[in-house]
Amino acid sequence: MAEYPGTAGRRATTPKNWILKLAVATVAACAGTTILAGTAMADPTLKLTIDSKQHLKDDGSAQITGTYTCTAVGRANTARFAFLRQGEIQGDAPGGRGLVTCDGAAHPFTSDVAAPVTFPYQFGPATVDVTWDLYSADGSTEVRLTDIPVTLQ
């Protein structure tokens, strides 16, 4: 014999559609969470270009210029590195860090490369390597451009 708490002869019953309503609410909550997480978890994009003509300074150092285009949430942190080779002469730009605007539009950037200790850079052909790491609320990404031919002017 089963006993039911409450008034004698009366038992508490659950409406038949209560379980169905609970299941629909659970599925709706999970779907909403998935949609919100999906849009927030998309990795940012980053595109770099290097100008074919670079500026050679009077002291034998060089200035690397180009553009960056990125998509992320607003502004993002970056770590930037540049490396310039001209024959056996090589030098690198100190790693730059800072905030960049990620709005899908192209923005100019500049990296200064110090003159190598032994020989300054000269007018003429050279190659550039550039690496950018982009960190945002959307995630992170890295872009490397290697052996890009340029002319120092």
C-alpha positions in Angstrom: 0.0 0.0 0.0 1.4 3.4 -1.0 1.1 6.4 1.3 0.8 9.9 0.1 1.6 12.9 2.3 -1.2 15.4 2.8 -4.9 14.9 3.3 -6.2 11.4 3.5 -7.4 10.1 0.1 -5.9 13.0 -1.7 -2.5 13.0 -3.5 -0.5 15.7 -5.1 -0.3 15.4 -8.9 1.9 17.1 -11.4 0.3 18.5 -14.5 1.0 16.4 -17.6 2.5 19.2 -19.6 4.8 20.4 -16.8 7.6 18.1 -17.9 7.2 19.3 -21.5 7.3 22.9 -20.4 10.5 22.2 -18.4 12.2 20.5 -21.4 11.3 23.4 -23.8 12.7 26.0 -21.3 15.9 24.0 -20.9 16.5 23.7 -24.6 15.8 27.4 -25.1 18.2 28.4 -22.3 20.9 26.2 -23.8 20.4 27.6 -27.3 20.6 31.2 -26.1 23.9 30.4 -24.2 25.3 28.7 -27.4 24.5 31.7 -29.6 26.1 34.2 -27.1 29.2 32.1 -26.7 29.5 31.6 -30.4 29.7 35.2 -31.3 32.1 36.1 -28.4 34.5 33.2 -29.2 35.2 34.1 -32.9 39.0 34.7 -33.3 40.0 38.1 -34.5 41.4 38.5 -38.0 44.6 40.4 -38.9 46.1 41.3 -42.3 49.4 43.1 -42.8 51.0 44.7 -45.8 54.5 46.0 -46.2 55.3 49.0 -48.4 57.7 48.1 -51.3 59.7 51.3 -50.7 61.1 51.9 -47.2 62.8 54.9 -45.8 66.6 54.9 -45.1 67.6 57.4 -42.4 70.8 59.5 -42.4 72.2 57.5 -39.5 72.0 54.2 -41.4 68.8 53.0 -39.7 65.6 52.2 -41.5 61.9 52.7 -41.1 59.6 49.8 -42.0 56.1 51.0 -43.0 52.9 49.3 -44.0 49.3 48.8 -43.1 47.4 46.6 -40.7 43.7 45.6 -40.9 42.0 43.8 -38.1 38.6 42.8 -36.8 38.1 42.3 -33.1 36.1 44.0 -30.4 37.2 47.7 -30.5 40.9 48.1 -29.6 43.3 45.2 -29.2 46.8 44.7 -27.7 49.6 43.8 -30.0 53.2 42.6 -29.9 55.1 43.6 -33.0 58.5 42.6 -34.3 60.4 43.5 -37.5 63.7 42.2 -39.0 65.5 43.8 -41.9 68.3 42.1 -44.0 70.5 43.6 -46.7 73.0 41.1 -47.9 75.0 40.1 -44.9 73.8 43.1 -42.9 70.9 42.4 -40.6 69.1 44.2 -37.9 65.9 44.0 -35.9 63.4 46.4 -34.5 62.8 46.3 -30.8 59.5 44.6 -30.0 56.7 47.1 -30.0 53.6 46.8 -27.9 50.5 48.8 -27.8 46.9 49.2 -28.6 45.6 49.2 -32.1 42.1 50.0 -33.5 40.4 47.0 -35.0 37.5 48.3 -37.1 38.1 46.5 -40.4 39.7 49.5 -42.0 43.4 49.7 -43.0 45.6 51.7 -40.6 49.3 52.7 -41.2 52.1 51.4 -39.0 55.8 52.2 -38.6 58.6 50.2 -37.1 62.1 51.7 -36.6 65.0 49.3 -37.3 68.3 50.5 -35.7 71.5 50.5 -37.9 73.5 47.4 -37.3 76.6 47.9 -35.2 79.1 46.9 -37.9 77.7 48.5 -41.1 74.8 50.9 -41.7 72.1 50.0 -44.2 72.6 51.3 -47.7 70.2 52.4 -50.5 69.0 49.5 -52.5 67.3 46.1 -52.2 66.6 44.4 -48.8 64.2 41.9 -47.3 61.8 42.4 -44.4 60.3 39.9 -41.9 57.4 41.2 -39.7 55.5 39.3 -37.0 52.4 40.7 -35.2 50.6 39.0 -32.3 47.1 40.4 -31.7 45.3 39.9 -28.4 41.7 40.9 -27.9 38.6 39.9 -26.0 37.7 37.7 -29.0 40.9 35.7 -28.7 44.4 36.0 -30.3 46.0 35.5 -33.7 49.5 35.8 -35.2 50.6 36.9 -38.6 54.1 36.5 -40.0 55.4 38.0 -43.3 58.8 36.6 -44.3 61.3 37.5 -46.9 59.3 40.5 -48.3 61.4 42.3 -50.9 61.7 46.0 -50.4 63.9 48.9 -51.6 65.6 51.2 -49.1 65.4 54.8 -50.4 
